Amino acid sequence: MFTGLIEATGKILSVEERAGTRRIAVSAPRLAERLRMGDSVAVSGVCLTALDISVDPPVFHADLAAETVARTSLAGLVPGTVVNLELPTPAGTPLGGHVVQGHVDATGTLLGLEPVSPESARSETDWWLRIAVPESVGRYVVEKGSIAIEGISLTVARFEGKTVTVAIIPHTYAHTNLCMLKAGDPVNLEADVMMKFFEQQQKAEPEFELTLEYLIANGY
C-alpha cells in the first residue's frame, strides 16, 4: 500500500525492449539504498518490482508487462523522463495521504497547469491542474474526494463534466514531475479505492451505508 506522498523523483536512464516486457533503469539517488531485490516501488503511481539494484550509482531496474505499457503513461518513457517515486507504507504507519494501491485505473489527459497568481514567483504560487478523465475513473470522482494523479495523492477541488481540477501547492509543484508535464501529456489515474468499495457493496447490499464505524471495524 502507498499513500500518494511522493518521496522523491527519479530519472529514466534507459528503456530496453525484451520478449514480452520492457525493462527500465531508474536513477534514484534518495531511494536506491533503501531498496532490496523484489521490493515494491511506485513509479509515477504504478506499483513495480525493484530489480538489479545498485547503490553506487543509485539505480534500480523494473520490468513493465505488456498490460502496464498498454494502460499507463509509462508507455511513453524515454531516457531523461522524470518520474515520481514512493516506497510502500509500513503497517501501522500514520496515513498521511490516502490509500493508494499503485494499480492504475486509466490514463487521463493534462489540459492545463496554470499559476493561481501569474505575477508571483513559481516557488510562491499555487497552481490549478486540470485533467480530462475517462468515464471509468470519473464515476468514482467526487468534489473534495481523493484521486491519485501520477501517484500523487490530491484532493478534487472541482469536477465538471469530464474535467477534474485540483490545487497544487508550491512544494508539490517543485518536488514532483508535474512541473515537467505539458498540455496533452497522458497522466496515470487511480480512483479512491473506498469509492470502488462503496460501489461494490451497494451492488451486493442496496441498503449498505458506509459509516465511520464500519471503516474502523474493517481496518480502515
TISEDREN-588661 format. One record per residue (C-alpha): residue number from 1; residue in one letter; chain; x, y, z. Coordinates in nm, 3 decimals, padded with zeros to 5 digits. Last residue first. Layout:
NUM/A/A/X/Y/Z;
...
***
This chain:
220/Y/A/-00.951/00.141/00.757;
219/G/A/-00.931/-00.188/00.950;
218/N/A/-01.276/-00.330/00.891;
217/A/A/-01.426/-00.226/01.224;
216/I/A/-01.289/00.127/01.178;
215/L/A/-01.447/00.158/00.833;
214/Y/A/-01.784/00.027/00.953;
213/E/A/-01.789/00.271/01.247;
212/L/A/-01.709/00.561/01.018;
211/T/A/-02.009/00.471/00.806;
210/L/A/-02.062/00.343/00.451;
209/E/A/-02.432/00.260/00.421;
208/F/A/-02.549/-00.063/00.257;
207/E/A/-02.921/-00.071/00.168;
206/P/A/-02.858/-00.199/-00.186;
205/E/A/-02.640/-00.483/-00.050;
204/A/A/-02.434/-00.656/-00.320;
203/K/A/-02.447/-00.365/-00.562;
202/Q/A/-02.405/-00.119/-00.276;
201/Q/A/-02.102/-00.312/-00.153;
200/Q/A/-01.931/-00.289/-00.489;
199/E/A/-01.998/00.084/-00.524;
198/F/A/-01.867/00.151/-00.172;
197/F/A/-01.552/-00.050/-00.240;
196/K/A/-01.485/00.144/-00.558;
195/M/A/-01.534/00.471/-00.370;
194/M/A/-01.301/00.347/-00.096;
193/V/A/-01.038/00.260/-00.356;
192/D/A/-01.011/00.629/-00.450;
191/A/A/-00.954/00.643/-00.824;
190/E/A/-00.609/00.587/-00.969;
189/L/A/-00.504/00.799/-01.264;
188/N/A/-00.178/00.797/-01.459;
187/V/A/-00.112/01.102/-01.673;
186/P/A/-00.106/01.139/-02.051;
185/D/A/00.051/01.458/-02.191;
184/G/A/-00.172/01.689/-02.394;
183/A/A/-00.076/02.006/-02.211;
182/K/A/00.278/01.984/-02.073;
181/L/A/00.450/01.794/-01.796;
180/M/A/00.783/01.874/-01.631;
179/C/A/00.638/02.078/-01.341;
178/L/A/00.416/01.782/-01.259;
177/N/A/00.717/01.552/-01.212;
176/T/A/00.719/01.600/-00.836;
175/H/A/00.915/01.816/-00.590;
174/A/A/00.862/02.169/-00.722;
173/Y/A/00.491/02.153/-00.799;
172/T/A/00.419/01.955/-00.484;
171/H/A/00.604/02.210/-00.271;
170/P/A/00.436/02.507/-00.444;
169/I/A/00.084/02.374/-00.370;
168/I/A/-00.121/02.212/-00.646;
167/A/A/-00.496/02.267/-00.646;
166/V/A/-00.705/02.009/-00.829;
165/T/A/-00.943/02.034/-01.123;
164/V/A/-01.105/01.724/-01.272;
163/T/A/-01.267/01.755/-01.615;
162/K/A/-01.516/01.507/-01.759;
161/G/A/-01.824/01.716/-01.695;
160/E/A/-01.717/01.943/-01.413;
159/F/A/-01.537/01.805/-01.109;
158/R/A/-01.390/02.072/-00.884;
157/A/A/-01.138/02.088/-00.599;
156/V/A/-01.056/01.718/-00.607;
155/T/A/-00.795/01.645/-00.341;
154/L/A/-00.459/01.500/-00.442;
153/S/A/-00.244/01.200/-00.353;
152/I/A/00.036/01.192/-00.611;
151/G/A/00.095/00.865/-00.798;
150/E/A/00.091/01.030/-01.140;
149/I/A/-00.254/01.159/-01.037;
148/A/A/-00.408/00.986/-00.734;
147/I/A/-00.763/01.094/-00.652;
146/S/A/-00.928/01.190/-00.326;
145/G/A/-01.269/01.343/-00.258;
144/K/A/-01.337/01.714/-00.211;
143/E/A/-01.573/01.705/-00.511;
142/V/A/-01.649/01.347/-00.608;
141/V/A/-01.474/01.118/-00.856;
140/Y/A/-01.562/00.748/-00.870;
139/R/A/-01.766/00.755/-01.192;
138/G/A/-01.498/00.978/-01.343;
137/V/A/-01.246/00.694/-01.344;
136/S/A/-01.409/00.458/-01.594;
135/E/A/-01.574/00.762/-01.753;
134/P/A/-01.238/00.886/-01.876;
133/V/A/-01.064/01.184/-01.710;
132/A/A/-00.961/01.518/-01.859;
131/I/A/-00.715/01.675/-01.613;
130/R/A/-00.686/02.033/-01.493;
129/L/A/-00.411/02.140/-01.251;
128/W/A/-00.454/02.482/-01.091;
127/W/A/-00.131/02.604/-00.935;
126/D/A/-00.031/02.765/-00.606;
125/T/A/00.222/03.046/-00.608;
124/E/A/00.544/03.106/-00.417;
123/S/A/00.809/02.890/-00.582;
122/R/A/00.683/02.983/-00.928;
121/A/A/00.735/03.351/-00.849;
120/S/A/00.416/03.556/-00.834;
119/E/A/00.260/03.762/-01.117;
118/P/A/00.069/03.463/-01.253;
117/S/A/-00.109/03.413/-00.919;
116/V/A/-00.311/03.090/-00.942;
115/P/A/-00.045/02.950/-01.173;
114/E/A/-00.172/02.729/-01.457;
113/L/A/-00.129/02.361/-01.526;
112/G/A/-00.350/02.270/-01.821;
111/L/A/-00.540/02.002/-02.005;
110/L/A/-00.339/01.700/-01.891;
109/T/A/-00.500/01.392/-02.037;
108/G/A/-00.616/01.099/-01.828;
107/T/A/-00.476/00.748/-01.806;
106/A/A/-00.663/00.453/-01.666;
105/D/A/-00.725/00.256/-01.347;
104/V/A/-00.363/00.249/-01.228;
103/H/A/-00.296/-00.010/-00.959;
102/G/A/-00.041/00.151/-00.728;
101/Q/A/-00.266/00.077/-00.435;
100/V/A/-00.314/00.428/-00.299;
99/V/A/-00.490/00.468/00.037;
98/H/A/-00.496/00.839/00.117;
97/G/A/-00.230/01.095/00.211;
96/G/A/-00.066/01.099/00.554;
95/L/A/-00.165/00.753/00.678;
94/P/A/00.012/00.705/01.011;
93/T/A/00.239/00.396/00.994;
92/G/A/00.095/00.080/01.146;
91/A/A/00.189/-00.138/00.853;
90/P/A/00.481/00.006/00.656;
89/T/A/00.391/00.245/00.368;
88/P/A/00.527/00.125/00.035;
87/L/A/00.809/00.322/-00.130;
86/E/A/00.733/00.624/-00.346;
85/L/A/00.885/00.758/-00.667;
84/N/A/00.763/01.019/-00.917;
83/V/A/00.913/01.003/-01.265;
82/V/A/01.133/01.238/-01.469;
81/T/A/01.192/01.132/-01.832;
80/G/A/01.558/01.161/-01.934;
79/P/A/01.574/00.835/-02.126;
78/V/A/01.229/00.768/-02.269;
77/L/A/00.903/00.669/-02.101;
76/G/A/00.590/00.697/-02.314;
75/A/A/00.436/00.363/-02.225;
74/L/A/00.481/00.459/-01.860;
73/S/A/00.165/00.666/-01.901;
72/T/A/-00.037/00.358/-01.817;
71/R/A/-00.270/00.102/-01.973;
70/A/A/-00.086/-00.055/-02.266;
69/V/A/00.263/-00.045/-02.115;
68/T/A/00.136/-00.192/-01.790;
67/E/A/-00.053/-00.467/-01.974;
66/A/A/00.260/-00.553/-02.176;
65/A/A/00.446/-00.601/-01.851;
64/L/A/00.695/-00.335/-01.745;
63/D/A/01.011/-00.472/-01.584;
62/A/A/01.197/-00.272/-01.323;
61/H/A/01.558/-00.163/-01.272;
60/F/A/01.719/00.022/-00.984;
59/V/A/01.992/00.284/-00.978;
58/P/A/02.199/00.469/-00.718;
57/P/A/02.547/00.455/-00.880;
56/D/A/02.680/00.327/-00.649;
55/V/A/02.377/00.189/-00.465;
54/S/A/02.278/-00.060/-00.733;
53/I/A/01.957/-00.256/-00.754;
52/D/A/01.911/-00.531/-01.013;
51/L/A/01.533/-00.548/-00.969;
50/A/A/01.265/-00.336/-00.800;
49/T/A/00.912/-00.463/-00.860;
48/L/A/00.656/-00.213/-00.990;
47/C/A/00.344/-00.042/-00.849;
46/V/A/00.243/00.232/-01.094;
45/G/A/00.172/00.576/-00.947;
44/S/A/00.451/00.764/-01.119;
43/V/A/00.683/00.475/-01.029;
42/A/A/00.559/00.310/-00.711;
41/V/A/00.814/00.074/-00.559;
40/S/A/00.768/-00.284/-00.444;
39/D/A/01.068/-00.474/-00.317;
38/G/A/01.192/-00.776/-00.513;
37/M/A/01.563/-00.706/-00.463;
36/R/A/01.606/-00.467/-00.175;
35/L/A/01.554/-00.091/-00.178;
34/R/A/01.660/00.157/00.089;
33/E/A/01.992/00.241/-00.079;
32/A/A/01.810/00.317/-00.405;
31/L/A/01.574/00.575/-00.255;
30/R/A/01.735/00.921/-00.248;
29/P/A/01.964/00.887/-00.550;
28/A/A/01.703/00.711/-00.767;
27/S/A/01.823/00.675/-01.127;
26/V/A/01.574/00.444/-01.297;
25/A/A/01.656/00.168/-01.545;
24/I/A/01.360/00.039/-01.742;
23/R/A/01.289/-00.306/-01.878;
22/R/A/01.012/-00.363/-02.133;
21/T/A/00.834/-00.696/-02.141;
20/G/A/00.704/-00.962/-02.379;
19/A/A/01.050/-01.051/-02.508;
18/R/A/01.262/-00.754/-02.412;
17/E/A/01.272/-00.388/-02.515;
16/E/A/01.513/-00.180/-02.311;
15/V/A/01.437/00.167/-02.178;
14/S/A/01.732/00.356/-02.028;
13/L/A/01.826/00.617/-01.771;
12/I/A/01.479/00.722/-01.656;
11/K/A/01.510/00.989/-01.390;
10/G/A/01.390/00.974/-01.033;
9/T/A/01.171/01.193/-00.817;
8/A/A/01.148/01.169/-00.443;
7/E/A/00.927/01.073/-00.153;
6/I/A/00.589/01.133/-00.319;
5/L/A/00.302/01.121/-00.072;
4/G/A/00.047/00.912/-00.262;
3/T/A/-00.015/00.693/00.043;
2/F/A/00.112/00.355/-00.076;
1/M/A/00.000/00.000/00.000;
***
